[in-house]
Each structure stands twice: as C-alpha cells, then as structure tokens.
Amino acid sequence: MENKPYRIMLVTDINPQSKLFIEHLQEHIGHAVTAVSTDELPPLEDGQVALVILDLDHLSEASMQKWQAAAGGRDEISLAAFNVRSEDHAVELLSSLNLQGIFYRNDSVELICKGLEALRLGNLWMSRALMSRMIQLLRRQQMNSYRPACGLTQRELEIIGLLGTGSTNSEIAEKLFVSEHTVKSHLYNIFRKIKVHNRLQAMNWARRNLFSVPPNHKREARH
C-alpha cells in the first residue's frame, strides 16, 4: 500500500459542517480527504488504494449497497461506516455490508484518526466487543451450514447469495442465464420460505443463517 496512491473519500452531505470536519481530519492525519456527494458514485480506478467512509446519517440503504457493489471483491478498496449509532447497529450493518471499519457517533476526532491510520495499513478497525459478537455469529452460521436451509433449493440459494452482492434482478438473471420473470418468481418463493418481506431482510437472514455463498456461485471474499 505504501507504494500506491492512497485516497480517502468521505461520502456525505457536503455542507459547511462536513467541510469543517474534513479540515480537522486532514490536520490530524496529514493526508487529503475528499468529500463525495451522497448522490455521486465516482469511478474507483484500478490499482488505486482507496478508503471509502460512508456517512450513515446521509446515506440510504440503496446507496450503501451501490458502494458495496462498486468495491466488489477488490482488495485495494476498503469500506468503513461513520456515525454508527450503537454496537447493535454495527452488527446489523456487518450482516449486509463488507466493512473494514466502524466509527461511532461519539468517537473523538483523535480516535477516528487512529482508526484511519489502522485502515490505511490494511487492518480492521472495530471494538473487541463487536469482533467477539461477529465471531459468535460466524460460528452459528458454520453450524447452520450443515443443516437444511428452510427448504431452499440450490437455485434459490444461488439467488439469495447474489442478493448479497447488491445485484439487481436483471443482473441476477444475466448471471444465471434465466429470465427476469424467473428471478422474481424465485424471490417470491424465497421470501415466503424464510418469512421475510424484502431484499434487505432476505440478505440479513442469509448472513445469519448461511455460512457461505452456495458453491455454484463464484465470488471473491475478503478477509
């Protein structure tokens, strides 16, 4: 990472308060921080190491999933969440997003800067209590991976795995070589079987109950 261009982007509502916060960060870390509008998704260049900080006070779930999809399986792109309300909120976020850093609302500028440096070096930035909860969750997922998944078929497991990548119905249809109507029918059956009402709930269910994406769906995972 030291030999590659490094970019820090704060995805937030651009206003005097956010500009002042960015100035404080830059003074403490000695590195430029770029403000990115919440309705903007700038290209992430190949070979460029980037840390994308998502301001949850100004981002919708759909916007966060777009950034997740943009980062994809690229090891040089790290995502972090800013203005996280609580540890429970962090667990919920980590169930649907591939985040390397968690920053709470009450974190000081000094603590945030320490976390930014850890992320720049390729480390995770999360509290020990949060890491412990996520390890316990993974253990439960591992146990559940050897049990029937609520009667879901292999095709339905593939589709629910693709939901976690932020794919749209048309993108899922293209990847699985089926029609969009077929995807919608599978989603209806999935929601009914696992007793959820929307895509986000289905993704969260999969994170809690499935240890890994079914083998027929190839996806790079970050650790």
C-alpha positions as CSV (number, residue, x, y, z in Angstrom):
1,M,0.0,0.0,0.0
2,E,2.9,2.4,0.8
3,N,4.0,2.5,-2.9
4,K,0.5,3.1,-4.4
5,P,-1.6,6.3,-4.5
6,Y,-3.9,6.3,-1.5
7,R,-7.2,8.1,-1.5
8,I,-9.6,8.7,1.4
9,M,-13.2,9.6,0.4
10,L,-15.9,10.7,2.9
11,V,-19.4,10.1,1.3
12,T,-21.6,12.6,3.0
13,D,-23.8,15.6,2.6
14,I,-21.4,18.4,1.5
15,N,-22.1,21.4,3.7
16,P,-20.1,23.8,6.0
17,Q,-20.2,21.3,8.9
18,S,-18.8,18.4,6.9
19,K,-16.2,20.6,5.3
20,L,-15.0,21.7,8.8
21,F,-14.9,18.0,9.9
22,I,-12.8,17.1,6.9
23,E,-10.4,20.0,7.7
24,H,-10.0,18.7,11.2
25,L,-9.3,15.2,9.9
26,Q,-6.7,16.5,7.4
27,E,-4.9,18.5,10.1
28,H,-4.6,15.4,12.3
29,I,-3.7,12.7,9.8
30,G,-1.7,14.8,7.3
31,H,-3.5,13.3,4.4
32,A,-6.0,14.7,1.9
33,V,-9.7,13.7,2.5
34,T,-12.1,14.1,-0.5
35,A,-15.7,14.9,0.2
36,V,-18.0,12.9,-2.1
37,S,-21.7,13.7,-2.5
38,T,-24.2,11.0,-1.5
39,D,-25.8,11.0,-4.9
40,E,-22.4,10.7,-6.6
41,L,-20.5,7.4,-7.4
42,P,-17.1,8.4,-8.7
43,P,-15.1,5.7,-10.6
44,L,-12.7,3.7,-8.4
45,E,-9.6,3.4,-10.5
46,D,-7.8,0.1,-10.9
47,G,-4.5,0.0,-8.9
48,Q,-5.5,2.9,-6.7
49,V,-5.8,2.1,-3.0
50,A,-8.9,3.8,-1.5
51,L,-10.7,4.1,1.8
52,V,-14.4,5.0,1.4
53,I,-16.1,6.2,4.5
54,L,-19.9,6.0,4.4
55,D,-21.7,8.7,6.5
56,L,-24.8,6.8,7.6
57,D,-26.6,10.0,8.6
58,H,-26.9,10.9,4.9
59,L,-26.9,7.6,3.0
60,S,-29.8,5.3,2.2
61,E,-29.5,1.5,2.2
62,A,-29.6,1.5,-1.6
63,S,-26.7,3.9,-1.8
64,M,-24.6,1.8,0.6
65,Q,-25.3,-1.3,-1.5
66,K,-24.2,0.6,-4.6
67,W,-20.8,1.4,-2.9
68,Q,-20.6,-2.3,-1.8
69,A,-21.1,-3.4,-5.4
70,A,-18.6,-0.8,-6.7
71,A,-16.0,-2.1,-4.2
72,G,-16.8,-5.7,-5.2
73,G,-14.1,-8.1,-4.4
74,R,-11.3,-5.6,-4.9
75,D,-8.8,-5.8,-2.1
76,E,-7.5,-2.3,-2.7
77,I,-10.9,-0.8,-1.8
78,S,-11.9,-0.6,1.8
79,L,-15.3,0.5,3.2
80,A,-15.9,2.0,6.6
81,A,-19.1,3.2,8.3
82,F,-19.2,6.5,10.0
83,N,-21.9,7.8,12.5
84,V,-22.9,4.3,13.6
85,R,-25.5,4.5,16.3
86,S,-24.6,1.6,18.5
87,E,-23.0,-1.9,18.6
88,D,-26.3,-3.4,17.6
89,H,-26.4,-1.1,14.7
90,A,-22.9,-2.2,13.8
91,V,-23.8,-5.9,13.8
92,E,-26.8,-5.1,11.6
93,L,-24.5,-3.3,9.1
94,L,-21.9,-6.0,9.1
95,S,-24.6,-8.5,8.2
96,S,-25.2,-6.8,4.9
97,L,-22.0,-4.9,4.1
98,N,-18.3,-5.8,3.8
99,L,-17.0,-3.2,6.2
100,Q,-13.4,-3.0,7.4
101,G,-14.0,-0.1,9.9
102,I,-16.7,1.0,12.3
103,F,-16.8,4.6,13.7
104,Y,-19.5,5.5,16.2
105,R,-21.2,8.9,16.6
106,N,-19.5,9.6,19.9
107,D,-16.0,8.8,18.7
108,S,-13.5,11.7,19.1
109,V,-11.5,13.1,16.2
110,E,-8.4,11.6,17.7
111,L,-9.9,8.1,17.8
112,I,-11.2,8.4,14.3
113,C,-7.7,9.4,13.1
114,K,-6.2,6.4,14.8
115,G,-8.7,4.2,13.1
116,L,-8.0,5.8,9.7
117,E,-4.3,5.0,10.1
118,A,-5.1,1.4,11.1
119,L,-7.3,1.0,8.0
120,R,-4.6,2.6,5.8
121,L,-2.2,-0.1,7.0
122,G,-4.7,-2.8,6.0
123,N,-6.0,-3.6,9.4
124,L,-9.6,-3.8,10.7
125,W,-10.9,-1.1,13.0
126,M,-13.6,-2.5,15.3
127,S,-14.0,-2.8,19.0
128,R,-13.1,-6.1,20.7
129,A,-16.7,-6.5,21.9
130,L,-18.0,-6.1,18.3
131,M,-15.4,-8.6,16.9
132,S,-16.4,-11.1,19.6
133,R,-20.1,-10.8,18.6
134,M,-19.3,-11.3,14.9
135,I,-17.1,-14.3,15.7
136,Q,-20.0,-15.8,17.6
137,L,-22.3,-15.1,14.7
138,L,-19.9,-16.8,12.3
139,R,-19.8,-19.9,14.5
140,R,-23.6,-20.1,14.5
141,Q,-23.5,-19.7,10.7
142,Q,-21.0,-22.5,10.4
143,M,-23.2,-24.8,12.5
144,N,-26.2,-23.9,10.3
145,S,-24.3,-24.5,7.1
146,Y,-24.7,-28.3,7.7
147,R,-28.5,-28.0,8.2
148,P,-31.3,-27.7,5.6
149,A,-31.8,-24.0,4.8
150,C,-35.6,-23.8,5.3
151,G,-36.3,-25.9,2.2
152,L,-34.5,-23.5,-0.2
153,T,-33.4,-25.1,-3.5
154,Q,-29.9,-24.8,-4.9
155,R,-31.1,-22.2,-7.4
156,E,-32.8,-20.2,-4.6
157,L,-29.6,-20.4,-2.6
158,E,-27.7,-19.0,-5.6
159,I,-30.1,-16.1,-5.9
160,I,-30.0,-15.2,-2.2
161,G,-26.2,-15.3,-2.5
162,L,-26.3,-12.9,-5.4
163,L,-28.6,-10.5,-3.4
164,G,-25.7,-10.0,-1.0
165,T,-23.5,-8.6,-3.8
166,G,-26.1,-5.9,-4.5
167,S,-27.1,-7.4,-7.9
168,T,-30.4,-6.2,-9.4
169,N,-33.0,-8.7,-10.7
170,S,-31.8,-8.2,-14.3
171,E,-28.2,-8.7,-13.3
172,I,-29.1,-11.9,-11.4
173,A,-31.0,-13.1,-14.5
174,E,-28.0,-12.4,-16.7
175,K,-25.5,-14.2,-14.4
176,L,-27.8,-17.3,-14.0
177,F,-28.9,-17.4,-17.7
178,V,-32.6,-17.2,-16.8
179,S,-35.4,-14.6,-17.4
180,E,-36.0,-11.7,-15.0
181,H,-39.5,-13.1,-14.5
182,T,-38.0,-16.4,-13.3
183,V,-35.8,-14.4,-10.8
184,K,-38.9,-12.6,-9.5
185,S,-40.7,-15.9,-9.0
186,H,-37.7,-17.4,-7.2
187,L,-37.5,-14.3,-4.9
188,Y,-41.2,-14.6,-4.1
189,N,-40.7,-18.3,-3.1
190,I,-37.5,-17.3,-1.1
191,F,-39.3,-14.6,0.8
192,R,-42.2,-17.0,1.6
193,K,-40.0,-19.8,2.8
194,I,-37.8,-17.7,5.1
195,K,-40.6,-15.4,6.2
196,V,-39.2,-12.0,5.1
197,H,-40.8,-9.2,3.2
198,N,-38.0,-7.5,1.2
199,R,-34.5,-7.9,-0.2
200,L,-32.7,-6.4,2.8
201,Q,-34.4,-8.7,5.2
202,A,-33.5,-11.7,3.0
203,M,-29.8,-10.6,2.9
204,N,-29.7,-10.3,6.7
205,W,-31.4,-13.7,7.0
206,A,-28.7,-15.2,4.7
207,R,-25.9,-13.6,6.7
208,R,-27.2,-15.0,9.9
209,N,-28.1,-18.5,8.7
210,L,-25.9,-19.4,5.8
211,F,-22.1,-19.8,6.4
212,S,-21.1,-19.2,2.8
213,V,-22.5,-18.5,-0.7
214,P,-23.6,-21.8,-2.4
215,P,-20.7,-23.4,-4.4
216,N,-22.2,-22.8,-7.8
217,H,-22.0,-19.0,-7.3
218,K,-18.4,-17.8,-7.7
219,R,-17.5,-14.7,-5.7
220,E,-14.3,-13.4,-4.2
221,A,-14.4,-12.9,-0.5
222,R,-12.3,-10.5,1.6
223,H,-10.9,-11.4,4.9
